[in-house]
């Protein structure tokens, strides 16, 4: 039986894919499989992956005929995965040698549904350690209790899918797939769903994933309309949380986070194309009006004056009737 399935989407990352694949090779084990999903790359990535299919132990290559985005590519990998455990890596990131065997040992020792890990963020030559915002380490915890408090960074704000490992029973329960077609913020509804509906998780102080920031082809660096999918992603978070039995307790966190993300995008609006910047304001105004207004008022009252004033002004703005295209 396959112990671990590693799902790695690639899209136009010919500059970085060789490093990613070398790091997978340094983590290979006879009971590991590496599902390499080529999301219809148009550069030299397909040739690099074709070679990896022959040379990387455990490699399984899957090609998309049209580009579907990160969420769809991950779902393709989940559907092909055979492992008792699943994890993710992005096609421009890399791993420390021997990291995956240690990760599997950690979740087997704890016996929980999923495990969250720290990571190293790499921006040019800079290296910064980012920790899971969970204080108690190496202990099995209730995921729902890690959502709150609303006014602090918590585990649902640390949404990186590749910073962890997940038991197959989460796939069987319908909790590990991403919302198909989301082109950004795909990990936000996903991490909220995990924390609302999984039974157990743990955080461990383990470093081994190197997350590359500032990649020119990354959506976080491109100011086009795909960035606006965060509206659809957080609308889903709000809708699903509102239907939860503990909605009264959890909605303030979801609304406050949504407001913070809107504020973040407005604060860097100059990076968007002019038509997209206009649409961002209009869609954000509509999003604010769709939120539970009493919860929104409380969230705005708790925020700093500058951000709260901007969001209140935006809420009064004429809104688009649709969501992000």
C-alpha positions in Angstrom: 0.0 0.0 0.0 1.1 3.5 -0.7 1.9 5.3 2.5 2.1 8.9 1.3 0.7 10.7 -1.9 2.4 14.0 -2.6 0.3 16.2 -5.0 2.4 18.8 -6.9 0.7 21.1 -9.4 3.0 22.8 -12.0 2.1 25.7 -14.3 4.8 27.6 -16.3 7.5 27.1 -13.7 10.4 25.8 -15.9 12.9 28.0 -13.9 12.0 26.4 -10.6 10.7 22.9 -11.4 14.1 21.3 -11.4 14.8 22.4 -7.8 11.3 21.2 -6.8 11.9 17.8 -8.4 15.4 17.3 -7.0 13.9 17.9 -3.5 11.2 15.3 -4.1 13.9 12.9 -5.1 15.7 13.5 -1.8 12.4 12.6 -0.1 11.6 9.4 -2.1 10.7 6.2 -0.5 9.4 3.0 -2.0 5.9 3.5 -0.5 5.7 7.2 -1.5 4.1 8.5 -4.8 4.5 11.9 -6.3 1.6 13.0 -8.4 2.9 15.7 -10.8 0.0 17.6 -12.3 0.9 19.7 -15.4 -1.9 22.4 -15.5 -1.4 22.9 -19.3 1.9 24.7 -19.0 3.0 26.6 -22.1 6.8 26.9 -21.4 9.4 24.2 -20.9 7.7 22.6 -17.9 6.1 19.7 -19.7 9.5 18.5 -21.0 11.0 18.7 -17.5 8.1 16.7 -16.1 8.3 14.1 -18.8 11.9 13.5 -17.8 10.9 13.4 -14.1 8.2 10.7 -14.9 11.1 8.5 -16.1 13.7 9.3 -13.4 11.9 10.2 -10.2 11.0 7.1 -8.1 7.2 7.0 -7.5 6.4 9.7 -10.1 2.9 9.8 -11.6 2.4 12.4 -14.3 -1.0 13.8 -15.1 -1.6 16.5 -17.8 -4.5 18.9 -18.0 -5.7 19.7 -21.6 -6.7 23.2 -20.4 -5.5 25.4 -17.5 -7.8 25.0 -14.5 -5.9 26.8 -11.7 -4.4 25.6 -8.5 -7.6 24.3 -6.9 -8.6 22.2 -9.9 -5.0 20.8 -10.3 -4.9 19.8 -6.6 -8.3 18.1 -6.9 -7.0 16.1 -9.9 -4.1 15.0 -7.7 -6.4 14.1 -4.8 -8.6 12.0 -7.1 -5.5 10.0 -8.4 -3.9 9.6 -4.9 -3.7 6.1 -3.4 -1.9 6.9 -0.2 -2.9 6.5 3.4 -1.8 10.1 3.9 -1.8 13.0 1.5 0.2 16.2 1.3 0.9 19.0 -1.2 3.8 21.0 -2.6 3.7 23.8 -5.2 5.7 23.5 -8.3 8.0 26.4 -7.5 8.8 25.5 -3.8 11.1 22.8 -2.4 11.8 20.6 0.6 14.6 19.7 2.9 16.0 16.2 2.4 14.2 13.5 4.4 11.4 15.9 5.4 8.5 13.7 4.3 9.5 10.5 6.2 9.7 12.7 9.4 6.3 14.2 8.6 4.7 10.7 8.2 6.2 9.5 11.4 4.9 12.6 13.3 1.2 12.1 12.2 1.4 8.3 12.8 2.7 9.0 16.3 -0.1 11.4 17.1 -2.9 9.6 15.2 -4.9 12.7 14.3 -6.8 13.7 11.1 -4.3 16.3 10.0 -1.1 17.9 11.1 0.1 21.5 10.6 3.8 22.5 10.3 5.9 25.6 10.3 7.7 26.7 7.1 10.5 28.9 5.7 9.5 31.8 3.5 12.1 32.6 0.8 12.1 36.0 -0.8 15.2 36.4 -3.0 18.1 35.7 -0.6 16.0 36.4 2.6 14.8 33.5 4.7 12.1 33.9 7.4 10.5 31.2 9.6 6.7 31.3 9.8 5.1 29.4 12.6 1.6 27.8 12.8 -0.4 30.2 15.1 -1.1 27.3 17.6 0.6 27.5 21.0 0.3 23.9 22.1 2.6 21.7 20.0 2.7 17.9 19.7 -0.7 17.5 21.2 -3.9 16.3 19.6 -6.4 19.2 19.6 -10.0 20.0 18.6 -9.8 21.8 15.3 -13.0 23.9 16.0 -11.4 25.3 19.1 -8.4 26.6 17.0 -10.6 28.9 14.9 -11.0 31.5 17.7 -10.4 34.1 19.1 -11.7 36.5 16.4 -9.2 39.3 17.2 -6.0 37.2 16.9 -4.3 35.2 14.2 -5.3 31.6 14.5 -4.9 28.3 12.7 -7.5 29.2 10.0 -5.4 32.2 9.0 -2.4 29.9 8.3 -4.1 28.4 5.3 -1.1 26.9 3.4 -2.1 23.4 2.2 1.5 22.3 1.8 2.2 23.1 5.5 0.9 19.8 6.7 -0.2 16.3 6.1 -3.7 14.8 5.9 -5.2 11.3 6.6 -7.1 9.7 3.8 -10.3 9.6 6.0 -10.6 13.3 5.3 -10.9 12.5 1.5 -13.5 9.9 2.3 -15.5 12.5 4.3 -15.4 15.0 1.5 -13.2 17.4 3.5 -9.9 17.6 1.5 -11.0 18.7 -2.0 -10.8 22.4 -2.9 -13.5 24.5 -4.5 -13.1 23.8 -8.2 -12.1 26.7 -10.3 -11.0 29.1 -7.6 -7.9 30.8 -9.0 -6.7 32.5 -5.8 -7.6 32.2 -2.0 -8.5 28.5 -2.8 -7.1 27.5 0.6 -9.4 29.7 2.7 -12.7 27.8 2.4 -10.6 24.7 2.5 -8.9 25.4 5.8 -12.1 26.7 7.4 -13.9 23.5 6.4 -11.2 21.3 7.8 -11.3 23.1 11.1 -15.1 23.1 11.3 -15.6 19.4 10.4 -12.5 17.3 11.0 -12.3 15.7 14.4 -8.7 16.2 15.4 -5.4 17.9 14.5 -2.1 18.9 15.9 0.7 21.4 15.2 4.4 20.4 15.3 7.6 22.4 15.3 8.9 20.9 12.1 10.7 22.8 9.3 11.2 21.4 5.9 9.1 23.3 3.4 10.7 26.2 1.6 8.0 28.6 0.2 9.2 30.8 -2.6 7.7 34.3 -2.5 8.0 37.0 -5.2 7.8 34.6 -8.2 6.9 36.8 -11.2 4.4 34.2 -12.5 2.6 33.8 -9.2 -0.9 35.1 -8.9 0.1 37.1 -5.8 2.3 39.2 -8.2 -0.2 39.6 -11.0 -2.9 42.3 -10.7 -5.4 40.8 -13.1 -9.0 39.7 -12.6 -8.1 36.3 -11.2 -7.0 38.0 -8.0 -10.7 38.9 -7.4 -11.6 35.2 -6.8 -10.9 36.0 -3.1 -14.4 37.4 -3.1 -15.9 34.1 -4.1 -13.6 32.2 -1.7 -14.6 34.3 1.3 -18.3 34.4 0.4 -18.1 30.6 0.6 -16.4 30.9 4.1 -19.2 33.2 5.3 -22.1 31.1 3.8 -20.8 27.8 5.2 -19.9 29.3 8.6 -23.4 30.9 8.8 -24.9 27.4 8.4 -22.7 26.0 11.2 -24.4 25.2 14.6 -21.8 27.5 16.3 -22.4 30.3 13.8 -22.9 33.0 16.5 -19.4 32.2 17.9 -17.6 31.7 14.6 -19.0 34.3 12.3 -17.2 37.3 13.9 -13.9 35.6 13.1 -14.9 34.9 9.5 -16.3 38.5 8.9 -13.3 40.1 10.5 -10.9 38.1 8.4 -12.9 38.9 5.2 -12.7 42.6 6.1 -8.9 42.4 6.7 -8.4 40.8 3.3 -10.5 43.4 1.5 -8.5 46.1 3.3 -5.3 44.5 2.3 -6.2 44.4 -1.4 -7.4 48.0 -1.3 -4.2 49.0 0.3 -2.2 47.8 -2.7 -4.7 48.7 -5.3 -2.1 50.3 -7.5 -0.8 46.9 -8.6 -4.1 46.1 -10.3 -5.0 47.0 -13.8 -7.3 50.0 -13.8 -10.5 48.1 -14.8 -9.7 45.4 -12.2 -9.1 48.0 -9.5 -12.6 49.5 -10.3 -14.1 46.1 -10.2 -12.3 45.3 -6.9 -14.0 48.3 -5.2 -17.4 47.5 -6.6 -17.3 43.8 -5.7 -15.9 44.5 -2.3 -18.8 46.9 -1.6 -21.2 44.2 -2.5 -19.4 41.7 -0.3 -19.6 44.0 2.7 -23.4 44.4 2.2 -23.8 40.6 1.9 -22.2 40.0 5.3 -24.4 39.8 8.4 -24.6 43.5 9.1 -24.7 43.3 12.9 -21.6 41.1 12.9 -20.0 43.5 10.4 -20.7 46.5 12.6 -19.0 44.8 15.5 -16.0 43.8 13.4 -15.6 47.4 12.1 -15.9 48.8 15.6 -13.0 46.5 16.7 -10.7 47.5 13.9 -8.3 50.5 13.8 -10.0 53.8 12.8 -8.3 54.1 9.4 -9.3 50.7 8.1 -12.8 50.9 9.6 -13.4 54.3 8.0 -12.4 53.1 4.6 -14.5 50.0 4.8 -17.6 51.9 6.0 -17.1 54.4 3.1 -16.8 51.4 0.7 -20.0 49.8 2.1 -22.0 52.9 1.0 -20.6 52.7 -2.5 -22.8 51.4 -5.4 -22.1 47.7 -5.7 -21.7 45.2 -8.6 -24.5 42.7 -8.7 -22.2 39.8 -9.5 -19.1 38.2 -8.1 -15.6 37.9 -9.4 -15.5 36.5 -13.0 
